[in-house]
Each structure stands twice: as C-alpha cells, then as structure tokens.
Amino acid sequence: MTYCGYCGKPTGEADHAACARRLGVIDPPRFCQRCARRMVVQVTPAGWTASCSRHGEIHSAR
Amino acid sequence: MTTAPEQLDVLSVAREQVLERGVGLSEEQVLRVLQLPDERIGDLLDLAHRVRMRWCGPEVEVEGIVSVKTGGCPEDCHFCSQSGRFPSPVRSAWLDIPGLVKAARQTAETGATEFCIVAAVRGPDQRLLSQVREGIKAIREDGNDIQIACSLGMLTQEQVDELVAMGVHRYNHNLETARSHFPNVVTTHSWEERWETLRMVREAGMEVCCGGIIGMGETLAQRAEFAVQLAALEPDEVPLNFLIPNPGTPYEHYPVVEGPDALRAVGAFRLALPRTILRFAGGRELTFGDLGAKQGMLGGINAIIVGNYLTNLGRPAQEDLDMLQELSMPIKELSKTL
C-alpha cells in the first residue's frame, strides 16, 4: 500500500487530485508514501528535504 | 459648481494625489479602489505601476528566506501551519549552521540582496539568538556579503540591541491584518504588542519590514484599514502575502483569494504606500499563477521573494529572474543598498 504525501491517506482510497495539485505547486510531501508517518521537512530557498523516522530521507530534485 | 469628493473617479484623484504629489490614499479612498469593477483593474494597475516607477524607480529588490526553526510555535495565528496548537502536518525542525550558510549562498547566487532568517516563535530565546549569531558569522566567513534580515517574533529592547550588534539591517514583523480584525486571527498576543516591537526596531535604526496576509476573512473595509495602518507605520518594506489555506489550520477551508481581488489589493496598497518597497510574498503562486505574477509586477510591486518560502514552495528562482528580464526590470544591486 502507498500513501499520499500531502494528506497521508492511502492512495487507493480517495481522490487525491487536489492533493496532487498542491504537491505540484506549493507543497513538499509531509507524509511518508511508504508508511504515512509524518515527516520532518526542511524547506530551503532552492529545495526541500523530508525525513521519515523509518524510511529515511528524500529530497527535491532541484 | 464643485464635485463632491465621493463622486470623483478615485483613480483620477489618485493620479493627482499619489502620482503627482506622492501622498498616499486615505482609508476611504483605498476602499473605493478595492471596490473598483473588474473592467477598471487594468487602469488601476497601470497607475500603480507609474506610481512605483516615479517614487521607487525601476529596480526590483530580490530576497530569499529560510526557516531556521520550523513548527512548534506556541502562538495561535490561525493562518499558520507552524502553530503547535493546530493538527497541522508540519513537524518541528531546526536548520543547522551549514544548512543556513548553504541557504544564504543559494540566495546570493540568484542575485538577491536580502536574506531573511525566520523562526516560528513568540519571541527568540537565548538558544535561537545564539543560532542566529553563529549563523550570521558563518555566512560572512563563507564570503557572502548579502544583507541579513531576521524575523524572530516579538522582541525585548535587549534583543533588539543584540540584533543590531549582529549586523541585522532589517527586521520583519508582520501586523498581518487590520487592527480591527486581528483578534479574529490571533488570540495569544495583541496587535499592539506587535506594534511595540516594530517601534523598538525602528528606534534602534533597523529597517522595518511589516506586511500581512490578504484573504483571512477580512472585509474590504478592513483591507483598506490595514493599508492605511501600514502607511502610518512608514515601513521600509511591506510584504504582501495571499492566504494559503494550509491543512490543519483554522483557515484550512478558506477560499484562495481570487486573482482580480488580489490585483485590486496590489494596486490599492501601492497607492496607499507610494514610496515603500512592496514585495510579492507567499501565496502568489496559488492566487495568480504565472500570468498574474507578471501583472502584479506591472501593477505596483517592486520586490519579490524568490525560491521557496518557509514551509511552502515557490516557483524556481530562475523563472522569476527570467520574468524580470522579460519585463526589463533590473534587479537591485547590493552596492546600491549599502
């Protein structure tokens, strides 16, 4: 099962189009897509990093 | 026979009063601007742009910001995803010194002259002030001479003096909204407490940066009230944000400000504050999209935050820099700010 990085709910359970829009424009992921834990997110001028206590760190492409 | 002031076209009045004489609009006049029909927005933005060019010049001040302490704030600002009082998904985080130095370097590389260090706190404690002091020292040791601003909440006089000694040249502390609306937005401290910090900042010789957020349930009359209250403060800079309805906050379900309303606000604030640095800040991506950002830059705005914000993302800095180039708007150089 995977989870929405914006709202933390299972991706198969609801419509996440609005979540995807937010993630595509102004929000970094706040929830781990593998376990739905809230992540520690640091936004910087040119990117972001998000850390899940279980699954480690992900970061922006730019 | 003379015409009663309320019957005169407010933009005609503004042309003579603001453009020619540099006198900002009154509260009643700002309200009339905010009530202009959509078909007059083009005229409003054209006038606001001419006012900006006449009283501020063509240069655009570019700034980057970073959150050095995210989340866990004890205050209850209803718009803020960093309040510890709401079930927001934002978790607490501290940015270490190398991270701060890197953020400052990334900002300087865009050509920005300002770098603002921000913390989600009621006011700074010794740990935070030490972090800021060490951070500024490390930024300078990195060979970065970008101007440093701070936004650390409400200050004591001693803390104001400490920031001056650190070389902080500008302090941001937003009044956020009209005085009459503030108690609906924040209950853990008062508008007057914020004003007191701003007074101390000004008297200590730092530049005052003070703005707010459009779209927090204020009426148009309160939006006008806010514009003239800011004008009375005579800030060096006014950052204009548009509400981002963030999950978990009391304003989660508030609507995003409509583009035409946002453009009216941009024009109206410029006509109330003809000489101030008026900065496009958070929320413009949701409210305007790409096209509106350009309209705003041609409607009285003369400063932008490039790159990301504190907890939300902005457009890539290069897109904004390309936009400024396309608009033939030069970026203010560091040497001209000293």
Interface residues (C-beta under 8 A of the other chain):
Chain A: Y6 C7 G8 V25 I26 D27 P28 R30 F31 R38 M39 V40 V41 Q42 V43 T44 P45 A46 G47 W48 R62
Chain B: G64 I65 V66 S67 T70 P89 V90 R91 S92 A93 L95 G99 K102 A103 Q106 T107 T110 I244 P247 E285 L286 V306 G307 N308 Y309 L310 T311 N312 L313 G314 P316 A317
